[in-house]
Each structure stands twice: as C-alpha cells, then as structure tokens.
Amino acid sequence: MIAGQPYVMRGLDRVNDMTDTPSSPDQTAPGPAVLRVLAQYVKDLSFENPGLFSTQQGAPAPEIELGIDVRVEPGPPADQIFAVELRLSAKAKRQESVVFICELIYAGVFQLQEAKREDVEPMLLIECPRLLFPFARRIIADVTREGGHPPLMIDPIDFVGLYRQQKQRADEQAQASA
C-alpha cells in the first residue's frame, strides 16, 4: 500500500491549458480528469520451480510463454473507486520439460475524478495497468532470480494495442451475434 498522498495524474483536456489565453471566469467547462492511486499491492503470487536441475550450464535458453490479462472490479459508484488487477503469467519450457512457472496478480485501487463517461474504460484498461506494470515486472524479475534462474525481464507492454484488440474482438462478436 502507498502511504501519504496518492499519485495524481492530470491530463491536458482543455485548449486553454496549452495557450496563453486566460479563461473567463464564467466558463463552466469541467477540469481535467484526475486518476488517483489509492493503493497498490500483491494480491496473489505463485512460483513453481520443477526444472531447477535442468538449468545447467550450456543448456539452451528456455522458451517463455507469457500471459497478460487486466480485470476491473468496480467499487462504490458514488466514490468512483475501482480495483484493477494486472495478471501476469510466465511459463519457461525447455523442450518438453517445464523449467518454472510464475503467476502474479498485482492490483491497484484507483479513484477517477471528473472523468467523462467515454474516458472511464480506457483509463481503467490502459492507464491503470500502465502504472502497475513496472512494479509487477520487478516482482517477476526478483522471484525468478530468487528461484535460481536469470531474472525474467518482461518487455514493456503496449496496453493501448491490447485495448484496441479487445475492442475489435468485442465488436466482431457483437456483429456475428446480430
């Protein structure tokens, strides 16, 4: 859990934020959306090491299968609080034998303030996991290193691309069922 002031991310939604033109006091445009990180924590962590002795010197590097999933659970609607889970799984295999399996659910509690309805889903499925990812990546690297293997350094994840793929699949399924 993060102590003290939560991290606040402000976007530049208004034209006046990027110009020298002062805004008039009678404008009632809402301010930029604010994403507050209220907490972040390891929700679940599993590491299995069945192939420790198969990692001898000179053996080829194992093949890594990586799984990524993002889940959102709404909290109290009046408070606009959401729990976002970043689920990472890594399975290392050498030929047919499993070297290690690591599964992590790293979660954060976020509050959205002044977010437009159409911005809520992208903020929860893109920005929240993007904030959680560096911490989850470090945990995976530390756990695999402590398990006697080289640290598994997961490449950065394109959460925008994943979001677009998910939206495209959902649209295709909706058209197929119609």
N, C-alpha and C positions, 0 to 999 in steps of 0.2 A: 504494500500500500504506500502511496506517496503521502508524505507528511507536509504540512504547511499549505501554501497557496497552490491551487491547482493550475496546471498549464493552460493558458488561454491562447487560442489561435483565432486571429481575426482575418477575414478576407477583405479584399477591396471590391465591394459591390457597387459603390456609387461613383459616378463620374467625378464628383467634387473631391473625392479622395485623391485624385491624381492630377488636379488642376489647382491653379492659384485663385480661382474664383470662389469667393466666400459664399456659403449657402445662406439663404434668407431664413430668418427665424420662424416664418410661417410655413415652411415646408414640413410635411409630416411623413416623409419617407422613413421607413424603418432603417435602423442601423445595420451594420454588417452582422452576419451570423457568427455566433461565438460557440466554439466547441471546447468544453471544459473536461479535462481528465480528472475524475474524482478519485479513482483508484486503479491500480493495475497489479496483477498477481498471477502466480502459477496456480491454475485450477486443477490440473492433472498432469503427471509426468510419469512415463514408464520407459525403462531401458532394459532390454534383454540382450545378453551377450553370449549366445550359444557357440559362436565361432571364434572365440578368443585365441585358441591354439592354432587356428588355420591362418592367422595373420603373421606368419613367419616371414623373415627377410627374404626378398627375392620373389615373393608371390605377386601376381599381378594385382593392381588396384581393384577393389570390388566395384560392382555396378550398383549405383544408388538409385532407388525408386523413391521419388519424393511426392508426397500428397499434401495438398493445401485446401483448406476449407475455412469459410468465415460464416459464423452464425450470430444472429442478433436476437436478443430477448428483451422485449420492452419492459420497462419498469412502470412506476406511477405516471399515467398520462399527463396529469397536471404539472408534474415536475420535468417532463421531457427527458427522463433518465433512461438509458439503455445499457444493457450488458452486451459487450461484443466479445466473441470468442474467436481467436485465431488458432486453428488446429493445424499443426504440422506433424507429418509422419515421415520417417525415413527408414528405408529397409535396405541394408547393404548385403549383396549376394556375390559370392564367388563361385562360378559355375552353378551348381545346384544347391550349394550349402549356404545357409543364412549366416552372415558374419555378425550383424547386430540389427536390432530393431529399436527405434527411438520414436516415441509418440509424446507430443506436448500439446496441452491446451493452455494457452496463455490468454488471460482475459483482462478486460478493462471495463470500468464503469464510466460512462460518458454522459454529459448533460449538454443538450443542444439548446441554445437560446437564440431567439429571433430568427430561426431558420425557416425559410419558405418551405411549403409542403413538398414541392418538387425537388428540393435540395436535401431532404432528410435521408432518403435511401442512398444516394451517392456518398453523403458524408459518413454514414454508418458502414457502408461496404467498401469504401475506398480510403477515406482519410483516417478512420479509426484503426483499421488493420495496418495502415502505413505507419502510424505512430507506435503500434505494438511490436511490429516486426523486428526492429533492431534488438530489442530485449529478448525476444523469443529466439532469434538467431544466435545470440551469445549463449543462451542456456543450452541449445542443441550442441554448439561447439564445445562448451565446457563438459557436458555429460559424455559426449563421445570420447573426448580426450581422457577424462577420468576413467572411462571404461577400457583404456589401454589401446585406443586407436588414434590415428591422427584426427585432429579436430575437424568436424564436418562444417565447412563454411558455406552456407546456403547463399547462392547468388541473390541479389535484390529481386524482388517480385514486382511485376507490373500489375498492381491492383486495378488500375483503370482498364487494362486489357482484359483481365479476368471478369470485371464487372460487365464490360461490353459483351463478352462471350456468353455470360449468364443471361443477359437481357435478350440477346439474339436467340438463344435456345428457347427461352420462355416465349418469345414472340412466335417462333416456328411451331412450338407445341400448341399455342393458342390458335394459330391458323389451321393446323392439322385437325384440331378437335371441332372447329367451327364448320 
